[in-house]
Amino acid sequence: MLDYDLEAATYDQTRGGMERARAAANAVLELVPELVPGLVPERTAVLLDVACGTGIVSELLKAPGRTVIGVDASAGMLEVAKTRLELPVRGDATRLPIASHSADAVTFMWLLHLVSPEVVAGAVREAARVLRPGGVMVTTVNKNSAQFSTESDAGALLRAAQRELAPPATDDFERVNAVAAEAGLEYVGGSGYVGHNQGKSPRQWIRLVREQFTWSHDAAPERIAELCRELGALPGQDVRRPDPVYRVAGFRWQG
């Protein structure tokens, strides 16, 4: 996993910047109570953004009469978030620093794909604990698969390799839906957003396959070498392929 304290200073500009942040915030706002007809409560007064990072998305979730609390485990990220949020708090997704039944929404935008299945389950249970009846949990799902789901030559190669070599995703929708149901959360709908400036060229993918993907480190070296050769044979080695479209899911706590 990345050292987010070190990444904090450059994180936003290397992750799509404000364009992607606005797209992500709009996807969340499609699922918070104000925009879900008939949902109770009718408005979101307290929103807890867990793994808020630099607060670039959290800031865009603010609205008159709404308190947005950003929670992150990284002190470096929170230093940046302090410039955007009145209430950035250091904390753990499985032990949120807020009283039970005191939040109207809990968001996990960039977390569940990074942690173990046990932490996913713990974070979802904790979201249910802090939500008021009718409150919603909003999270990205199938994040890593989105990178390979674009219609492109590189995407086709990487999708096949992921199916063959990668373990089940910790943020797979079916997994998240199951643990949410166990915690008393009901799926109420989804949205999505474009990961602006996140499309990668074959040359960039080769570097990521060799240096960053956990599943490629665990695979047979011959298979990874073959995948890199296939990526290296594609035309337009420095041409970025289409940006991914990330999926967001909303779950309501029954109370």
C-alpha positions in Angstrom: 0.0 0.0 0.0 1.2 3.5 -0.7 2.6 5.7 2.0 -0.2 8.3 2.0 1.8 10.7 4.3 4.4 11.0 1.5 1.8 11.1 -1.2 -0.3 13.9 0.3 1.5 16.8 -1.3 1.0 15.6 -4.8 -2.0 13.3 -4.4 -4.6 15.5 -6.0 -2.7 16.4 -9.1 -1.7 12.8 -9.8 -5.3 11.5 -9.3 -7.3 13.5 -11.8 -7.4 16.8 -9.8 -10.6 18.8 -9.4 -12.2 17.4 -12.5 -12.3 13.9 -11.1 -13.2 15.2 -7.6 -16.3 17.0 -9.0 -17.4 13.9 -10.9 -17.0 11.8 -7.7 -18.9 14.3 -5.6 -21.7 14.4 -8.0 -22.0 10.6 -8.0 -22.3 10.7 -4.2 -24.8 13.5 -4.2 -27.1 11.4 -6.4 -27.4 9.0 -3.5 -27.6 11.1 -0.4 -31.1 11.5 1.1 -31.9 14.9 -0.5 -32.0 13.3 -3.9 -33.6 10.0 -3.1 -37.5 10.5 -3.2 -39.3 9.4 -0.1 -36.1 8.6 1.9 -36.1 9.5 5.6 -34.5 11.6 6.8 -35.3 14.0 4.0 -32.0 15.9 4.3 -28.4 15.1 5.2 -27.3 17.2 8.1 -24.2 15.2 9.1 -22.1 13.5 6.5 -19.0 11.4 7.5 -16.5 11.0 4.7 -14.2 8.1 5.7 -10.8 7.9 4.1 -11.3 11.5 3.0 -7.7 11.9 2.0 -6.9 15.5 1.1 -10.6 16.5 1.4 -10.9 17.4 -2.2 -14.2 15.5 -2.6 -15.4 16.1 1.0 -15.3 19.9 0.4 -17.6 19.5 -2.6 -20.1 17.6 -0.4 -20.7 20.6 1.9 -24.0 22.4 1.7 -25.9 25.0 3.8 -27.0 23.3 7.0 -24.8 20.2 6.5 -21.7 19.3 8.6 -19.1 17.3 6.7 -16.6 15.4 8.9 -13.5 14.0 7.1 -11.9 11.0 8.7 -8.5 9.6 7.6 -5.7 7.5 9.1 -3.0 9.5 7.4 -1.7 12.6 9.3 -0.2 13.9 6.1 -3.5 13.7 4.2 -5.3 15.4 7.1 -2.9 18.3 7.0 -4.0 19.0 3.5 -7.7 18.4 4.4 -7.5 21.1 7.1 -7.4 23.7 4.3 -10.8 22.5 3.0 -12.7 21.1 6.0 -13.6 22.5 9.4 -13.7 19.0 11.0 -10.9 16.7 9.7 -10.4 13.9 12.2 -7.8 11.2 12.4 -9.4 7.8 12.8 -10.0 4.2 11.7 -12.9 3.1 9.5 -13.7 0.3 11.9 -13.7 2.6 15.0 -15.3 5.8 13.8 -14.9 8.8 16.2 -18.6 9.6 16.3 -21.5 8.5 18.5 -24.0 5.8 17.4 -26.9 7.0 15.3 -25.6 10.5 14.8 -24.8 10.6 11.0 -27.1 10.9 8.1 -24.6 9.6 5.5 -21.3 7.7 5.6 -19.1 7.7 2.4 -16.2 5.4 1.5 -15.0 6.7 -1.9 -11.5 5.2 -2.0 -11.1 2.7 0.7 -12.8 -0.8 0.4 -10.6 -1.9 -2.5 -7.5 -1.3 -0.4 -8.3 -3.3 2.7 -8.9 -6.9 3.7 -12.4 -8.6 3.6 -12.4 -8.4 7.4 -11.8 -4.7 7.4 -14.5 -4.2 4.7 -17.0 -6.1 6.9 -15.9 -4.1 10.0 -16.2 -0.8 8.2 -19.7 -1.6 6.9 -20.8 -2.6 10.3 -19.4 0.6 11.8 -21.2 2.7 9.2 -24.4 1.0 10.2 -23.7 1.8 13.9 -23.2 5.5 13.3 -26.1 6.0 10.9 -29.5 7.3 11.9 -32.5 5.3 10.7 -32.9 6.0 7.0 -29.3 7.2 6.7 -27.2 6.0 3.8 -23.8 4.5 3.2 -22.3 5.3 -0.1 -19.2 3.5 -1.5 -17.3 2.8 -4.6 -17.4 -0.9 -5.6 -15.4 -2.9 -8.1 -12.8 -0.1 -8.3 -9.9 -2.0 -9.7 -12.0 -3.7 -12.3 -13.1 -0.3 -13.6 -9.5 0.3 -14.8 -9.8 -2.7 -17.1 -13.4 -2.4 -18.2 -12.9 0.2 -20.9 -13.3 -0.9 -24.5 -9.7 -0.9 -25.5 -7.0 -3.2 -26.6 -5.1 -2.8 -23.4 -8.2 -3.2 -21.3 -9.0 -6.5 -23.0 -5.6 -7.9 -22.2 -5.7 -6.7 -18.6 -9.3 -8.0 -18.0 -8.3 -11.5 -19.1 -5.2 -11.4 -16.8 -7.1 -10.1 -13.9 -9.8 -12.9 -14.2 -7.0 -15.4 -14.4 -4.6 -14.2 -11.8 -6.2 -11.8 -9.3 -8.0 -12.9 -6.1 -11.7 -11.8 -5.6 -11.9 -8.0 -5.1 -12.5 -7.0 -1.5 -14.9 -4.3 -2.8 -16.8 -6.6 -5.2 -20.4 -5.4 -5.3 -21.8 -8.8 -4.3 -19.4 -9.0 -1.3 -20.3 -5.5 -0.1 -24.0 -6.1 -0.7 -23.9 -9.2 1.4 -22.0 -7.7 4.4 -24.2 -4.6 4.1 -27.4 -6.8 4.4 -25.9 -8.5 7.4 -25.5 -5.1 9.0 -29.0 -4.1 8.3 -28.2 -2.0 5.2 -30.4 -2.3 2.1 -29.1 -1.5 -1.4 -31.1 1.5 -2.7 -29.4 2.3 -6.0 -26.2 3.2 -7.8 -24.4 5.9 -9.8 -21.1 6.3 -11.4 -18.5 8.8 -12.5 -15.6 9.1 -15.0 -12.1 8.9 -13.6 -10.9 11.9 -15.5 -7.3 11.8 -16.6 -7.0 8.2 -15.3 -6.8 6.4 -18.6 -3.3 4.9 -19.1 -1.1 4.0 -22.1 0.2 0.5 -22.7 3.7 1.7 -21.6 2.2 2.9 -18.3 0.3 -0.3 -17.8 3.5 -2.3 -18.3 5.2 -0.4 -15.5 2.2 -0.8 -13.2 2.0 -4.6 -13.9 5.7 -4.9 -13.1 5.9 -2.7 -10.1 2.5 -2.2 -8.3 -0.1 -4.9 -8.9 -0.1 -7.3 -6.0 -1.6 -10.1 -8.2 1.2 -9.7 -10.7 3.8 -10.1 -8.0 2.2 -13.3 -6.9 1.9 -14.8 -10.4 4.4 -16.9 -12.3 7.1 -14.6 -13.7 6.6 -16.2 -17.1 3.0 -15.2 -17.2 3.7 -11.6 -16.3 6.5 -11.4 -18.8 4.0 -12.7 -21.5 1.4 -10.1 -20.5 4.0 -7.3 -20.7 5.1 -8.5 -24.1 1.5 -8.4 -25.3 1.0 -4.9 -23.9 4.3 -3.9 -25.4 3.2 -5.1 -28.9 0.1 -2.8 -29.0 0.1 0.2 -31.2 0.3 3.7 -29.7 2.5 2.8 -26.7 2.2 6.3 -25.3 -1.4 6.9 -26.2 -3.7 6.9 -23.2 -6.7 4.6 -23.5 -10.2 5.8 -22.3 -10.7 6.9 -18.8 -12.4 4.4 -16.4 -15.9 4.8 -15.2 -16.2 4.0 -11.5 -19.3 2.5 -9.9 -20.9 3.9 -6.7 -23.5 2.1 -4.6 -25.8 3.4 -2.0 -27.2 1.4 1.0 -29.9 2.6 3.5 -29.8 1.6 7.2 -33.2 0.2 8.2 -32.9 1.2 11.8 
